[in-house]
Amino acid sequence: MFRHQGKSRTLKHNLRIATILSFVAGIVNVSGFLAFHQLTTNVTGHFALFISDVANFDFWIGTIYFLYIFSFLLGSFVSSFLIEKFKANKKLNVFVLPTLIECFILISIAIISNTTQIKYPDFIVCLLLFAMGLQNSFVTKISNAVVRTTHLTGLFTDLGIEFSQLLFPESHPNREKIKATIKLRIFIICFFFLGGLIGGFLYSRLNLKLNSLIFGALILLVSLSFDDLRYKLIRTKRKYKQRQITLHKNV
């Protein structure tokens, strides 16, 4: 699911990566909000607050919201830059790089919260937004802009459009494709919601606080390991079959 691109990518691949990443985004969103009372997976609200402060000539106050927006943008840039930089290397799964950076950030924030008092919460919010920018960028590229996992506004908009298209089969005859897309969006929304529930439970009920981010990072690491193992098994089977075919030809 982290490797297939272009025509080789199927709905099943998109469903797998969408459920995992939207679940992690839900954990990050709730954990960040409970800890810092700020949205940490999208910048729509921050942009509105930034414009409000600028309109009221509170430029210095609005700077922090600009930094939030810039952090998400920078994460998206870094993710895309790494993918473009190393995509020529066929032996390297380039989508692993931004995912590992995201895991490192989430685990580091948890460790920092355990070892010292967080004196600069805005910096931590920027790190979380940077991590979500990384995630949203690489999942957009790997799925050819089909999957986005860090915010729901566009998802609900597209979902409304696609539901309406089902009512007009004459102008939208490819109903199976529309239904598949609707299924994908519903999965993303549900797992984002589920991730938020789990994140809130871990943060508040189990009192893990920002250690709940480690749970999200572990999900990503396990998914990467499973994907890599599965890929190696498939390659081994293909090589074995090719050898068998070659042996039969030689015989």
N, C-alpha and C positions, 0 to 999 in steps of 0.2 A: 504493500500500500504506500510505502515511502519511496518506491523505485519507479513504478510504472508511470509513464508519461505519454502524452499524445494519443494516438489511436489504440495503443495497447492498454490504455486505462479504461476500466469499466465502472458501472454503477456500484458494483460490489466494493471496488477499491475506494471509491469516494465515500461510500457509507462507512467503511471501517475507519478511515482517517477522520471523517467528520465527527463521528461519535466520540472518538478519543479526544480530539483537540477541543471540541465544544465542551466536553465534560471538564477538561482541565481549565478552560477559560471560565467556566461557571465557578469553579473553586477559587480561582484567582480573583474574580470579580467580587464575590461575597467576602472573601478574606480581606482583600484590600479595603473594601468599604467599611467593614466592621472595625478594622484597625485604624484607618485614617480618615474615614468619612468622605472618601473621594472615589469616583469611578476609575477603575484601573484597567478596563478592557476596551474602552472606546473614548473618543475625544469630542463627541457631539456636544455634550453638556459643558465641557471645558471651553469649547469655542464660544458658546453662547455667553458664558460668564466673562470670558476675555473681552468680547465685544461690549458687554455691559459696563465693565470697568473702564474701558477706553472711552466709551460714550460719556461717562461721568468724570472723565479726566483723571481717573485714578490709575495712571499708567504703571506706577510701581507695583500696585496691588495686582494689576492684570498680568504682570510679568510672569508670575508663577503658572498661570493657566497657559501662557504662551510656551513655557518650558514643558508643560505636560504634553501639549500638542506636538512640540518639536521632538520630544522623546519617542513618541509613537512613530512619527515620521522617520526619525533616525533609525529605529529598529527595523522598519520596513526597508529602508535603504540598505542597511548592513546585510540583511537577509538576502535581498535580491543581488547585491554586489557579490557576496560569497558564492551564490549559486551560479551567476554568470562567469565568475572568475575561474571556478573549478569544474564547470560542466563538461569541458573537453576531456577531463580525466575519466575514462570509462570505468576504471577500477574503483573509483570513489563515488559513494552515494552522497551527492552534494547536499541533499536535504537533511542529512544527519548533522551537518555543521551548525545551522541555526537552531536546530532542536537541542543540541548539546549546550549551546550558549544559553538558551532559555532555561534548561534544567539547572545549569550552574547558577544563574541569577536567582531562581526560586529557592534553591538550597542555601545559597549565600545569605539571602534575606532572613531565612529562618534561623541560621546560625548566628547572625548578627543580633537578632531579637533575643536570643538565648544568652548571649555573652555580655551584652552591654545595653544600656538604655538608649533607645533611638532618639537622638537629639535633633536629627534633621529628617523628619517624616516626609517632607516634600521630595527629598532625594530618593527615598524608597519608592514613593509613588511614581517618580520618573523612571526608576528601574523596572517597575512592574509594567508600566506603559511601553517601555522599550521592549520588554520580553513579549508583550502581546503584539507589538508591531512586527517583531520577528516572526511570530507564529502566523499572523494573518497574511503576511507577505508570502511565506513559503508555501502555505496551503493554497493560496490563490494561484501561484505559479504551477504547483504540481498538479492541480485539478483543472488548469486552464480557465481560471476565474469562475468555476462552477461552485466551489465551496468557500465559504467564509465563516469563521467560527467565533469571532470575538465580540460581535454585536448583532442585535436582532432586528433593528429598524428596517434595513434593506430586505431581510428575509421575510418579514411579515408583508412588506410591500409586494415582493415577487410572488408570495404565496397567494395574496388576494388577486393578483393579475392572472395567475395560472388557474385558480379555481373558476374565475369568470370565463377563461378560455374553454373550459370543459363544457360550458353551456352553448358554445358556438362551434359544433363539429364541422360545419361547412367551411368556415374560414380557418379552422385549426384541426385538420384531419388527423394529425399525428398524436392521438390521444395517449398512446402508451408511453411516449417520451415525456409528455406533460405529467402523467401520473407518476413516472419515475422521478421526475424533478420535484414534484410535490412531496413524495415519500422522503427524498433526501432532505428537504428543508424541514419537514416535521421531525425527522430524526435529530437534526442539529438543534432545533428549538427544545425538544424534550431532554436531550442530554445536557444542554446548557442549563436548563432548569434543574435537572437532577444533580449536576455538578454543584450548582448553587446550594441546593439542599444539603448535600454531603459536606460541602465547605462550611456552611453555617453550623452544622451539627458538630463537626470536628473542632471548629473555632470556639464555639460557645458552650455546647453541652459537654464535650470532652475536655474543654479548656486547653486545647492545644495551641490556641492563638495562631501566630504566623507559622507554626510548625505544620499547619494544614497544607502549606505550600509544598512541603516535602512530599506529601502524598501525591500531589499533582505531578511533581517532577518524577517520582517513582513510576507513575503510570506511563509517562513518556519514555523513560529508560527501558521499562519492560517491553513496551510496544516496539521500540527500536530493535531490541535484542531478539524478540520473537520474529520480527520482519526479516532481520538479517539471517537468522537460523533457517527460516522457511525458504528464503532465497537460495541459501547454500544447498539445502536438501533438493530443491527443484533442479539446480544446476548439476548436482551429483547424479540425479536420476536421468537427466538428459544425456550426460556424458556416458553413463552406463548403457543407455539405449543405443547411442551412436556406435559404441564399441561392439555391441551385439550385432548391429546391422553390418558393420565392417567385417566382423568375423564370418558372418553368414555369406557375405559376398566373396570373401577370399576362399571359403570352402567350395 
